Amino acid sequence: MIPQRFAPVLFGFILSGLMSLIVAGIATWRALGLVDDFVGLWLIAWVNAWLVAFPAVLIVAPITRRLVARITEPAT
C-alpha cells in the first residue's frame, strides 16, 4: 500500500491520466476518424497529453481549492 501522505499526488496522477485519456481519444477521433491505427495514435496522443496534464493538475489543484473555498459557503 501507498502511504496516505501521497494521496494528493496519487489522486492527481490518476485523475490526470483518466481525463487526458478521454480527451485525447475524443480529439484523435475528431481529427482523424476511426482510421486503421486509431488505438495506437490515441495512445501516443494520450501519453503526450498526460505529460502536460499531470504537472498541470499538481499546480492548479491548490489554486482551484482556494478559489472554490472563496466562492462557497461552509455547510451549516
N, C-alpha and C positions, 0 to 999 in steps of 0.2 A: 504494500500500500504506500501511497504517496503522503507525506506529512501534510497536515491541514494548512500549515503556513504557506504552502504553494498553491492553495485553492484559487486565488485570484488569477494567477498566471495560467494555471491549467484551464480555468474557465475561459479565459481569453484565447488560449490555444485551440480549444475545441470549438468555441463559438466562431472564431475567425476561419477555422478550417471548413466548418459546415456552410457558413454563409458564402465564403468565396467559392466553394464547390458549386453551390446552387447558382450564384450569379455568373460564374464562368460558363456553366452549362447553358444557361439561357442566352448569354452573349454569343457563345460559339454557335449555337443553333440558329440564332437570328442572323448572324453574319454569313454562315456557310450552308445552313440547312443540314439535313441528315445525310451527309456525304459518307463515303465508304469508311474513312478513318476517323469518324466523328469522335469516338471514345478516346482515341489517342490524342487528338487535337484538343479535346476538352480537358484531359488530364494535364497536358502541357500548359494550357491557359490557366488551369486551377493552381498549379504549383507556382507559376509566376504571380498570380493574384495573391496567393497565401503569403508569399514573401513580403508583400506590402501590407496585407491585411493584419497579420499578427502584430507587428510592431505598432501599427496604427491603433489597434484596439488597446494595447497596453498604454499608449499615450493619451488616447481620447477618453477612455473609460472613467478615470478620475474627474476629468473636466465635466463629463456628462453627469456623473453622480452629483457633483456640486450644483450644476445647473438645475437638475431635477429637484434637489432639495430646496432650492430658492423659489421655485415656481409651484411647489405643492405645499399643502398644509399637513402638519403631523396628524395622525389618527387620534381621535378622542375616545 
